[in-house]
């Protein structure tokens, strides 16, 4: 079992930056990827970024070049550095950890990011 704790959301002006953190508590050797999804009211939940156990990263189309996902294995924590934020980035951001042995991933509680002047 893995419990994910997110932090770092808040209100920021367009063009600003935020850094999200997701700390994983517990042990599950079947985890093969971690990352972030986001969901705005009335919209689908979309992939933002993912990082595999081998360090390979993937990004959703409209964040590529602005967001960077990273991992600190010693702290069991992943980070999402968000730069050049736009109003359309406004959403609740959910950390996830994907297990090859479970049909559904572990999910964090979500942290709200609001980009507005």
Buried (B, 14 or more C-beta within 10 A) or exposed (E): EBEBBBBBBEEBEEEEEBEBBBBBEEEBEEBEBBBBBBBBEEEEEBBBBBBBEEEEBBBBEEBEEBBBBBBEEEEBBBBBBBBEBEEEBBBBBBBBBBBEEEEEBBBBEBBEBBBEE
